[in-house]
Amino acid sequence: MALFKNRPNNKSHDLAQTEREAIVDLLHLCIYADAHIALEEGDLIADVVETIGWDTRLAFGSYESKSIAAARAAKGSPESKAAFLAFAAERLPSAESRALALDLCKQLFSADGSTAEKEAALLEDIRAALK
């Protein structure tokens, strides 16, 4: 999988931990956008975390559980989703980190070979939140 294919000098390692967490949160939200969770989507998240790094003082598995729970809760109402997206946007302060997050969400949506209508709608919501 060609992660970060459009990133010169692969500066993805320069992300702050809060930015890494926001990206993972958005990716988990994307996984739950439709009723189909594909193995390829989970693999993409694992590849992303390996590429961007993770704070060794915080076990990824522990954070991932909280992230998945928050992403699933965000699907409960439009207000919950808006708050979730706003919190992710707060933790992505630069145009570069926001562009990276959006690009990775697009990659996740295409990881299973198709983009459902709900995924396309969520991508637009993410795009709007990250402007």
MIBA-857214 format. One record per residue (C-alpha): residue number from 1; x, y, z. Coordinates in steps of 0.2 Angstrom, whole numbers, m for minus. Layout:
BEGIN
     k      px      py      pz
   NUM       X       Y       Z
...
***
This chain:
BEGIN
     k      px      py      pz
     1       0       0       0
     2       7      17      m5
     3       4      28      10
     4       9      46       9
     5      13      44      m9
     6      11      63     m12
     7      21      68       3
     8      38      75      m1
     9      52      70      11
    10      39      60      21
    11      37      73      34
    12      23      62      42
    13      35      58      57
    14      35      76      62
    15      17      75      68
    16      13      79      87
    17       5      65      96
    18     m11      74      97
    19     m11      75      78
    20      m8      57      77
    21     m22      53      88
    22     m34      65      78
    23     m29      56      62
    24     m33      39      70
    25     m49      45      77
    26     m55      51      60
    27     m49      34      52
    28     m60      25      65
    29     m75      36      61
    30     m72      32      43
    31     m72      13      46
    32     m89      14      54
    33     m96      25      40
    34    m105      10      32
    35    m111      m7      38
    36     m95     m15      30
    37     m79     m16      40
    38     m66     m24      28
    39     m49     m31      34
    40     m40     m20      22
    41     m47      m5      32
    42     m39     m11      48
    43     m23     m15      39
    44     m22       3      33
    45     m24      10      50
    46     m10      m2      56
    47       1       4      42
    48      m3      22      46
    49       2      21      64
    50      18      12      59
    51      22      26      47
    52      17      41      57
    53      24      33      73
    54      16      33      90
    55      21      39     108
    56      29      24     116
    57      23      30     133
    58       5      27     127
    59       0       9     121
    60      m8      10     104
    61     m20      m4     108
    62     m26       6     124
    63     m29      22     114
    64     m37      12      99
    65     m51       5     111
    66     m55      23     116
    67     m54      29      99
    68     m66      16      92
    69     m78      19     106
    70     m78      38     102
    71     m80      35      84
    72     m95      23      86
    73    m103      35      98
    74    m101      49      86
    75    m112      40      74
    76    m126      42      87
    77    m132      59      81
    78    m128      73      70
    79    m123      83      85
    80    m111      70      91
    81    m103      68      74
    82    m101      87      73
    83     m92      88      90
    84     m81      73      86
    85     m76      81      69
    86     m73      98      78
    87     m62      90      91
    88     m52      81      77
    89     m50      98      68
    90     m44     106      84
    91     m30      94      85
    92     m24      96      67
    93     m18     114      67
    94      m9     115      51
    95     m14     114      33
    96      m2     100      31
    97      m9      89      45
    98     m27      92      39
    99     m22      88      21
   100     m14      72      27
   101     m29      67      37
   102     m41      70      23
   103     m30      60      11
   104     m29      45      23
   105     m48      45      25
   106     m49      45       6
   107     m37      30       5
   108     m46      21      19
   109     m63      23       9
   110     m55      16      m6
   111     m46       2       3
   112     m60     m11       1
   113     m62      m7     m17
   114     m78       4     m17
   115     m84      20      m9
   116    m102      19      m3
   117    m114      34      m2
   118    m112      35      17
   119     m93      36      15
   120     m94      49       2
   121    m105      60      13
   122     m94      57      28
   123     m79      62      18
   124     m88      79      13
   125     m92      81      32
   126     m73      78      36
   127     m68      90      22
   128     m79     104      29
   129     m73     101      47
   130     m55     103      42
   131     m57     119      32
***
